[in-house]
């Protein structure tokens, strides 16, 4: 079996070595990036006078043929293909002959792999950011459709204060906006070309890393060859961004699980985005939401696994870095699936706003409004808090309507009791960023501005 490094060795590699070190089963998805990097490298070799025009044309033609074969799934892999980089070079050499054997001149798999992975990451993060943006657009549309519907806001999963349903949708939208911002910032830091760094020290040949960086659309070439081939910060950052995005999707999933339960009854799932039970005929299960919640742990594991791999590595390249791809590929794939599935679930669900409002109209949900009514009359807040808390306790213990106790209280009366009427409390949230109609209308306009700005950034 011929390898890229067979010259140093008398015998061929052991089957066990190949089985343990091979990465082709998963890194072959990098083939478009490997072809792109090779094309740029050929251009650099031609520019440096290492390839003639005829040789460069032969190699470029062979790369085109290999790309066609890989794209059509007709490429024939052989046992000596350790990875996609080996496979492409082997096939190019078969097609272009001696000119193809010059493809790897001045290049190492170390800078080649790093270049391919940065190209992939840059493209994949754009894809994820686009999907996040689409989700945000859907949340904005749901906020508009929600109108003046409201529901209980929760702290500690206990009723706190009523909030507009639109406010709740937009809360998730802003969290996703931070995710999108992180993805684009990581994409920017990944936008550096390692091509030309060689194995670790560059080359004695007259290659120009700035030229190949420009051809590949990178913002800049590397500054330090050792760093260029060993840096996987961009992978770790991407995995963090994806893990935190997964956490935010998990929180949405948890709410869907709660809201679709009979106990809450806030949401009815569309049949196309729910599953049944193999035993219980009546069941309608929120599997998408549960898997979004469950797979967040997998995303976190991918991040921590890579960080553990990176923490003990000396400069420059070590084979441990082969472990950067599977977690990245998996996290990207899972996040893209989760974004599409959750977006479909939410946009097809029926939100039971009457049930939401019924739950939010409990008089105790207006307790803070009663305290603020007292504050407006000059009562210190801590004292007002104690007065209202005592009234709530008396209402529960004596089984007397809270409104009756409020109306009878000398510092409150009928005007304060009117604050307990259904639908009143949510209208009283007036501060910027709050959950009432006026601030939510302003927030929605602000959110739409963010969506347009991010659309252009993507």
Secondary structure, 3 states (H helix, E strand, C coil): CCCCCHHHCCCCCCHHHHHHHCCHHHHHHHHHHHHHHHHHHHHHHHHCCCCCHHHHHHHHHHHHHHHHHHHCCCCCCCCCCCCHHHHHHHHHHHHHHHHHHHCCCCCCHHHHHHHHHHHHHHHHHHHHHHHHHHHHHHHHHHHHHHCCCEEEEEECCEEEEEEEHHHHHHHHHHHHHHHHHHHHHHHHHCCEECCCCCCCCCCCCCCCHHHHHHHCCCCEECCCHHHHHHCCHHHHHHHHHHHHHHHHHHHHHHHHHHHCCCCCCCEECCHHHCECCCCCCCCCECHHHHHHHHHHHHHHHHHHHHHHHHCCCCCCCCHHHHHHHHHHHHHHHHHHHHHHHHHHHHHHCEECHHHHHHHHCCHHHHHHHHHHHHHHCCCCHHHHHHHHHHHHHHHHHHCCCHHHHHHHCCCCCHHHHHHHCCCCHHHHCCCCCCCCHHHHHHHHHHHHHHHHHHHHHC
